[in-house]
Amino acid sequence: MPLIETLSWRYATKKFDANKKIPAATLAQLLATVRLAPSSYGLQHYKIIVVENPEVREQLKAAAYSQTQITDASQVIVFAAETKLDEAYVNKYLDEVVKVRHTSHESLEGYKGMMLGSINGLTDEQKTTWAHKQAYIGLGVLVSAAAELGIDTCPMEGFSAPQFDEILGLKEKGLTASVIVTIGYRSADDVTATFAKVRKPAEDLFIHV
């Protein structure tokens, strides 16, 4: 199905079929796609936590205003921003570049200097805000990829990030929750699936210069 059709098919699923789980191979394909999401400098300064544990999800549900998607969906995906964006983080990324591209650290010195110049000019708060923005790019790719795979999603900002951080032990990992998305399959009686999609008319959304 063309992407425009799958995006027309998708909606923010309010009621998931709690008995229908995403096959392991399909979940792996979805996560592999999200791994390819673009990010500034390629740093991917966030992590993706896949939550399946029922007890943990009950705790998360309480921290998300008791929204049933948290416990009924097949999985809860938490995008969490890196809070320690420093030279060590950049060096780890460059180690991967050297390994994958079969190049040398010496050849990347200019690129490293450019990245550190940008990063060192930011406050810790600005660095975290930047990382949150990158996480949202990953979210967009996940939602689109899920639609291609026939997986329903519900992106959610209605949750307590500090509580999610505590429940998932994110602070100790140098992370903080950015945004979450529940994934799975819509319930047959989710009435919102029948609602017409409402978007701005093209003339109100696009400005051509």
Salt bridges, closest charged atoms under 4 A:
GLU82 OE2 - LYS47 NZ 3.62
GLU87 OE2 - LYS112 NZ 3.43
ASP95 OD1 - HIS105 NE2 2.92
GLU96 OE2 - LYS99 NZ 3.51
ASP152 OD1 - ARG186 NH2 2.62
ASP189 OD2 - LYS15 NZ 2.97
